[in-house]
Amino acid sequence: MFEQPKAVRDGVVDMVHTPGSFYGAEVPEIDAMVGSKNTAEATRANGGTAMIDAAHQKRFNVKYLGWVDSGVGFNIFTVKEPKFRSNDGVLDLGGVKIRDNPIYTAFLKSLEATTSPMPSTEAYGALEKGVIDAVPWTSIGITDLKWDKFVKYMVQPSFYSTDLGIIVNLDRWNALSADAKKVLQDVAIEMEIKSTADRAADTAVYMKAYADGGMKFVSHSDAGTANYLALAYDSVWARLTGRMEEKGSGGDVAKLRSLFAPD
């Protein structure tokens, strides 16, 4: 799964639907979607998506066709009742063993969690054996994965946005006719809008299923919420900034943030 983006880049396959964070080190602009407070429809309109596409073509030999399921946030789900730090009201993950993934590594490190990188397919067994005590995941899908057998608390609020995108090998894209390109691009844009609405509806369904299954929703205080979200978004934008500076593109950070996460 983690090798799919490189397979598209190298022309092994023509197209894939994949999380951008799997190749974020190569295309650091990806983190703008992770730290976005806008939907795909909004960034398509304001020029943000065009910047992401240009970065993909320049750095990774792919055409960025569309951002799917934008607006779906992430939450941290825990086996034991979560605790909060006394100094800032933020979730206390000290001593908590938590599954990690590139999309939220920076945030979990800022919370001083003990992280264990692993594919989602291994998380059920890790929870069952006590290897991990918590999992960050999208607000939807916990019951599909059967993780609700172990995790009993959902920490609010959600943070970030999924960064699922459709990428096409650039050489293959350039070889297509103008009509074929238009069909693919039009369908991708339609999917950007539809998927956002569909996932918003799904979130309501899943939240009811979680509650019906006995999951407890644990919220931060107002001050804790502000501090928690600041840590989340500052950490991902700091990672983006560092990676962009390494590639000599630090001057683009402010523009990206204005398009994806305006104050």
N, C-alpha and C positions, 0 to 999 in steps of 0.2 A: 504493500500500500504506500509506504513512504517513498518507494522508487518510481511511482507512477509519473510524477512531474518530470523527472529526468528522462524517462522513456519518451515523453512527448517532445521535450527539448531536443533529444538526439534522433528523433524521427523513427523510433521503434514502433510507436503508435501515433496516430494522427491527432487524437483529441482525448481529453479526460476531464472529468468533473472531480475536483480535489480540493482539500483545504490548502489555502495559500501558505499557512504557517509551516507546511512540510518543506517548503523551499524558501522560507523567509530570509535566510542568511544570504541567498543569492539575489533576491529581489526585496530589499528591506522596506520598500514602499508598501508592501503587503500589510504591514502593521497599522497603516492608516485605516484599513477596514476593521481590523481587530479593535482599534481604539475609536471607532466611528460612533458618532451620535446622530448620524444621518442614515437614511435608507439608500438602497441602490438607485431608486428612482431619482432621489434628490441629487446624488453625486453624479449620476448620468447627466442631469440637467445643468449642474454648475461647473462641469469640467473636471471633476475629481476622477471619474472613471477614465477619461482620456489620459490623464497623467499616469494612472496605473497601467493602462495599455502601453503607453510609450515606454515605461520602465521595463515591462515584460519583453517588449520587442528588443530593446537595447541590451538588457542584461541576461535574458534567458532564451532567446530565439523562439518565442511563442507569441501568438496573438491572444490578448486577454479579451474573451468574447463577452463574458457577463458574470455578475456577482449574484449568486443565488442564495435565497433564504436570509437576506439581510434583515437585521432587527431581532433575530433570535439571540437572546442573551445567555449567559452562563450563570450558574449558581454552584455553591459548594454544598454537597450533601454529606452528612456525617453519621457515623454509627452511634456515637454517644452525644449527649446533649452538649451543644457548643458553649464555650466560655468566651468572655469578652475582656479585653485588656482594660485595666482601670485608668490608665493614663490618657487614652484617646478613644475608648469605647469601641475599638475595632476588634473583629473576630480574632481570638487568640489561638493560633495554630502551633504554638510551642509544644514540641513533643508529639504532635499529631503526624502520623504517617499517611501521606496522601499521594494518590496517583498523579503523575505529571504528564504533560503533553506540551509541545512547543508553543501552543497558542497562549498558555497562561503561565509559563515558566517564570517570567519576570515578576509577575504579581505574587506567586506563591513564595518566591525567594524574599520578596519584601515583607511577607507575613511570617518569615522564619520557620516555615513548615519543613518537615523532613520529607523530601520528595522522592518518589520512585517512578522513573519514566517507564512506561509500559504501554503496549497497544491495548485498546479497549477490550479486545477479545480475552485478555488475561485478567481483567479487573474482577470478574465474578469470582474466579478461583482465589485471587488475592484477598478479596473481602471475606470469603468463606474461611480462609486459613488465618485471618488476622494479620496478614502481611501489610495491609493498609487499613486505615480507620476512616478514610474520607475520599470522596471523588469529586472533582469539579466536572460538571457536564452541562450541556445545554438544558434550558428549562423544560425541554420536552425529551421524552424517550427513556426515562429511568425505568418505567414499568416494562417497556419492551425488552430491555436488557436483563430484567429480573433482579436488578440491583436493589430494588425496594425490599427484598427479603432481608437485607442487611442494613441499609441506610434508612434511618428513621427521622432525620431532621433535614430540612431544607433552609439554608441560610439566605435571608433576604438583605439587600436587594440583589437583583441580577446585575451583571457587569459585562462589558464588551459586546461584540457582535460576532456571529459566525463569519468566516471568511471563505466560504465555499465558492469556488469559481470554475468557469469553463475555459480551458486553455487549448489552443490549437497550434500544432507545429507551424512555425512561421513560413518555412519553405513550402509546406503543403498549402497553407492559406494563400500565399502569394500566387500559387499556381491555379487557384480557382478562378472561375469566370466572375465578372462583376455581379451577374444575376445570382450565382450560387452564394457569393459572399453576403449579398443583401438578404437572401432567405435565412441564412444562418444567424446573421446579426439581428434581424427583425424578430426571429423566434426567441433569441436570447434576451432581448429587451422585454419582450412580452413575459417571459418567464421571470425576469427580475421583479416585475410588478406583481404578477400573480403569486409567486412563491412567498413574498413578504406578507401578503394578505392571508394566504393559506396557513402559514406558520403562526400568525397571530391568532387565528381561529383554533389551531391545534393547541396552542399554549393554554387556552381556557379549558379545553377538554382534559388535558393532562393534569392541570392543577386540581380539577375536580376529582380525577382518579386518585391523585396522591392523597387528597384529604379523605376520600372515601376509604382508602387503604390504611388510614391511621397515621400518615406522615404528619409531623408537626412543622409548622412554618415559624421560624425564629427570626425576628427582625432586630436590626441594630437600633439604637436610639437615634434621634435626629442628628446629633453631633457625630455619633459613630458612623452613621450612613455617609455623611459628608466626607469624613476622614477615610473611610473604607473605599469609596469611589475615587477619591483623590489618589490613593495609593494604587488602585487598579489602573487608572488611566495615565497617571504620571509614569508608572513603571513601563508601560508598553510604549509610550511616546519617547521615553528616555532610551529604550532599546532601539527604536527606529532611528533616533537622532545619532546614536553612536555608530550604528551600521551605515547610515547615510554618510556620515563624516568620513568613515573609513574608505568609502567609495568616491569621495570627493564631491558629494552632492548635498552637503549640509545646508546649503543655501535654499534648498527646496522644501525643507521641513516646515517652515512657517506657512507656506502656501498650502501644503498638504493639510496641515492642521486646520486652516481656515475653511477648507472645503469639506473635510470629513468630521471635524469636531470643533465647530465654532463656539466661542465663549457665549 
